Amino acid sequence: MFADRQPRSFLDTGALSRLAAVPLCARRPMLGGVSGRHTSPHRGASVEFAEYRKYVPGDDLRRLDWRAYGRSDRFYVKEFEADTNLRLCVVLDTSGSMDFGSTGITKIEYARKLAGSLAYLASQQGDAVGLSCVANGIVRNIPPKRSPAHLMNVFEILEQAQPNGETQLVPVLHELAETIRQRALIVVLSDFFVEPDLLRGCFQHLHFRKHDVALFQLLDPQELSFSFRRPMRFIDMEGGPAIFAEPNEIADRYQKALQQYLADLKQVVLESAMDYHQVSLDENFEQVLMRFLVGRTRTKGVR
């Protein structure tokens, strides 16, 4: 562990030590500035063989494969995968709805645990880490860098992030798709209370820019079960009007609308090749991250 002067409520040292056993991998080739553990779209020097190609004048003669020449009487050059570092860009939804939680932890607090842990794990393996807090725009933004001091700044912004305002996730993701110029692993932490059809465009925009995108949809158990038993006033945490309702009368319609929304969102995610994870706030965050990390080792650097 690094020496942090201030204890962070969202960091669990025991969980981090266990999670560190599994590397954080990119599903797509990355463009980094230094050598690392992630596949690059370029060829270079590493221990992993990529392919043969025909020799052309000017190639390094030390890369000729003389056994291939002996078999075919032609000159071939061996090429290897290039390994590089990645840029991890964490996008944290800080809109008003992220302040909800019925299990002793709010969405924003759960998101801090996921974001802080991923930032630490990426930093420990030499990757650059950045953070964008978003609501009705980009509230705070710190570009990816590789240094312990920079990681402290990321943690400081995470600690200070407070949910407030409306969700403008769609235009924000379009903006980030353009402003994050090089390929990056973009992790979005949100409840995604946006029409799925609107999300399709920004997801495809991110995919077109060759970013590797992971989505964590954070939902409270009460949002999934709607287990209310008496008349209640439901308050829009993003500034809309309050609604007084009898839960028993609307529960069936709520569940139907919720399941349709989740089905539509999963279809959009599938079409856009996003790495999607639906998370309930009563799940252990360490298990959520372990599933995420292990799942990525199976698709590391797919070209």
Secondary structure, DSSP 8 states (H G I E B T S, - for coil): ----SS--TT--HHHHHHHTTS----SS----SS--SEEEEEEEEEEEEEEEEE--TTS-GGGB-HHHHHHHSS-EEEEEEEEE--EEEEEEE-SGGGG--SSSS-HHHHHHHHHHHHHHHHHHTT-EEEEEEESSSEEEEEEEE-SHHHHHHHHHHHHH----S---HHHHHHHHHHHS-S--EEEEEE---S-HHHHHHHHHHHHHTT-EEEEEEEE-HHHHH----S-EEE--TTS---EEE-HHHHHHHHHHHHHHHHHHHHHHHHHHT-EEEEEETTS-HHHHHHHHHHHHHTTTT--
